[in-house]
Amino acid sequence: MMAAAFVMTAAGFTSLEASERYGKQKVVYHINYDGGPEAKKYQGAMRNIQNHINAVGAENLEVKVVLHGNGLGVLMTAKDDEKLQTAIASLKGQNVNFHVCNNTLKGRKISHSDDLYDTWEEDIVPSGVAELSYLQQQGYTYIKP
């Protein structure tokens, strides 16, 4: 990772300078919308998260993604979308956690194991909106991409 510290960005900042500027961060990304044609909104949200990691450094960032309502479409679409699968797997490999709303699963009769990409029991939270509030109380910055 240290070699990356000497790579210049387009604006002339090194990765080390960027991480010094931003310090340690805790953020929660909120997705509750439809991805649109060809899941462009979902892909854009995944890109935003990756850009955030690139700017701050994975070692300086705790990221949670809370999905509820139509936002579960990220993981539903990813079942058959390799580009989205790759983005999600890459983010998870950088310690990004995806939190899935149990209320939405129950209300829409969605099976986390059958209908969602790479989702496990430990990814499920009782309520997406309550999780957002809880994380903000824990000091996470709210971002809606």
PLY file of the C-alpha trace (Angstrom):
ply
format ascii 1.0
element vertex 145
property float x
property float y
property float z
element edge 144
property int vertex1
property int vertex2
end_header
0.00 0.00 0.00
2.87 2.42 0.69
3.81 2.54 -2.99
0.38 4.03 -3.65
1.26 6.91 -1.32
3.61 8.29 -3.94
1.20 8.12 -6.87
0.06 11.55 -7.97
-3.61 12.17 -8.58
-4.92 14.35 -11.40
-5.07 17.33 -9.03
-1.49 16.75 -7.92
-2.25 15.23 -4.50
-0.57 12.03 -3.43
-2.65 9.32 -1.80
-0.80 10.05 1.44
-1.73 13.75 1.27
-5.37 12.87 0.60
-5.53 10.49 3.58
-3.91 13.15 5.79
-6.50 15.66 4.62
-9.51 13.43 5.25
-8.34 11.41 8.27
-10.43 8.53 9.59
-14.07 8.44 8.51
-17.21 6.41 9.24
-19.94 6.67 6.61
-23.28 5.08 5.85
-24.54 5.04 2.28
-28.34 4.89 1.98
-29.89 3.17 -1.04
-33.66 2.84 -1.24
-34.31 3.67 -4.89
-34.77 1.81 -8.15
-31.61 1.37 -10.21
-33.19 2.52 -13.43
-32.50 1.16 -16.90
-29.57 -1.25 -16.90
-29.06 -0.54 -13.16
-27.17 2.67 -13.93
-28.05 4.30 -10.61
-26.83 1.25 -8.70
-23.59 1.14 -10.67
-23.13 4.86 -10.03
-23.64 4.36 -6.29
-21.04 1.57 -6.23
-18.64 3.87 -8.13
-19.24 6.66 -5.57
-18.33 4.30 -2.75
-15.18 3.12 -4.54
-14.16 6.72 -5.27
-14.62 7.52 -1.57
-12.37 4.59 -0.63
-9.79 5.68 -3.21
-9.70 9.21 -1.79
-9.54 8.35 1.91
-7.90 4.92 1.85
-9.63 1.70 2.91
-7.58 1.65 6.11
-9.03 5.05 7.08
-12.66 4.33 6.27
-15.53 2.34 7.75
-18.35 2.00 5.20
-21.83 0.59 5.71
-24.40 0.43 2.91
-28.00 0.26 4.12
-30.47 -1.18 1.61
-34.23 -1.12 2.04
-37.30 -0.81 -0.14
-36.37 -0.63 -3.82
-32.71 -0.47 -2.78
-32.69 -4.25 -2.41
-32.69 -4.16 -6.19
-28.91 -3.66 -5.99
-28.48 -7.21 -4.74
-31.39 -8.63 -6.76
-30.04 -7.18 -10.02
-26.52 -8.36 -9.18
-27.71 -12.00 -9.30
-27.61 -11.71 -13.12
-25.33 -8.69 -13.66
-21.62 -9.52 -13.69
-20.55 -5.87 -13.65
-22.55 -5.23 -10.48
-21.31 -8.49 -8.95
-17.72 -7.42 -9.54
-18.30 -4.00 -8.00
-20.03 -5.44 -4.92
-17.41 -8.17 -4.43
-14.64 -5.59 -4.74
-16.27 -3.33 -2.16
-16.83 -6.23 0.23
-13.16 -7.13 -0.21
-12.38 -3.63 1.08
-14.49 -4.22 4.23
-17.65 -2.48 3.02
-20.65 -4.00 4.81
-24.06 -4.26 3.17
-27.00 -4.14 5.61
-30.30 -5.50 4.29
-33.66 -4.52 5.78
-35.60 -7.47 7.19
-38.88 -5.51 6.97
-38.42 -5.27 3.19
-37.50 -8.95 2.92
-40.64 -9.99 4.81
-42.97 -7.44 3.22
-41.92 -8.33 -0.32
-41.41 -12.04 0.34
-37.75 -11.90 -0.75
-35.40 -14.72 0.25
-31.95 -13.39 1.12
-30.34 -16.70 0.15
-32.27 -17.27 -3.11
-33.06 -13.78 -4.43
-30.09 -11.62 -3.37
-26.46 -11.72 -4.48
-23.94 -12.76 -1.80
-26.19 -11.99 1.18
-25.90 -13.81 4.49
-27.91 -13.95 7.68
-25.46 -11.59 9.41
-26.12 -8.95 6.70
-29.78 -8.63 7.71
-30.85 -5.86 10.09
-34.34 -5.57 11.62
-35.16 -2.22 9.96
-33.30 -0.22 7.31
-34.48 3.17 8.57
-33.79 2.29 12.21
-30.31 1.11 11.15
-29.65 4.46 9.46
-30.59 6.31 12.64
-28.54 3.94 14.81
-25.42 4.34 12.65
-25.75 8.12 12.64
-25.97 8.03 16.44
-22.71 6.03 16.36
-21.01 8.86 14.44
-21.45 7.64 10.86
-21.88 10.38 8.25
-25.01 9.92 6.12
-24.57 9.86 2.33
-27.28 9.29 -0.26
-25.58 8.64 -3.61
0 1
1 2
2 3
3 4
4 5
5 6
6 7
7 8
8 9
9 10
10 11
11 12
12 13
13 14
14 15
15 16
16 17
17 18
18 19
19 20
20 21
21 22
22 23
23 24
24 25
25 26
26 27
27 28
28 29
29 30
30 31
31 32
32 33
33 34
34 35
35 36
36 37
37 38
38 39
39 40
40 41
41 42
42 43
43 44
44 45
45 46
46 47
47 48
48 49
49 50
50 51
51 52
52 53
53 54
54 55
55 56
56 57
57 58
58 59
59 60
60 61
61 62
62 63
63 64
64 65
65 66
66 67
67 68
68 69
69 70
70 71
71 72
72 73
73 74
74 75
75 76
76 77
77 78
78 79
79 80
80 81
81 82
82 83
83 84
84 85
85 86
86 87
87 88
88 89
89 90
90 91
91 92
92 93
93 94
94 95
95 96
96 97
97 98
98 99
99 100
100 101
101 102
102 103
103 104
104 105
105 106
106 107
107 108
108 109
109 110
110 111
111 112
112 113
113 114
114 115
115 116
116 117
117 118
118 119
119 120
120 121
121 122
122 123
123 124
124 125
125 126
126 127
127 128
128 129
129 130
130 131
131 132
132 133
133 134
134 135
135 136
136 137
137 138
138 139
139 140
140 141
141 142
142 143
143 144
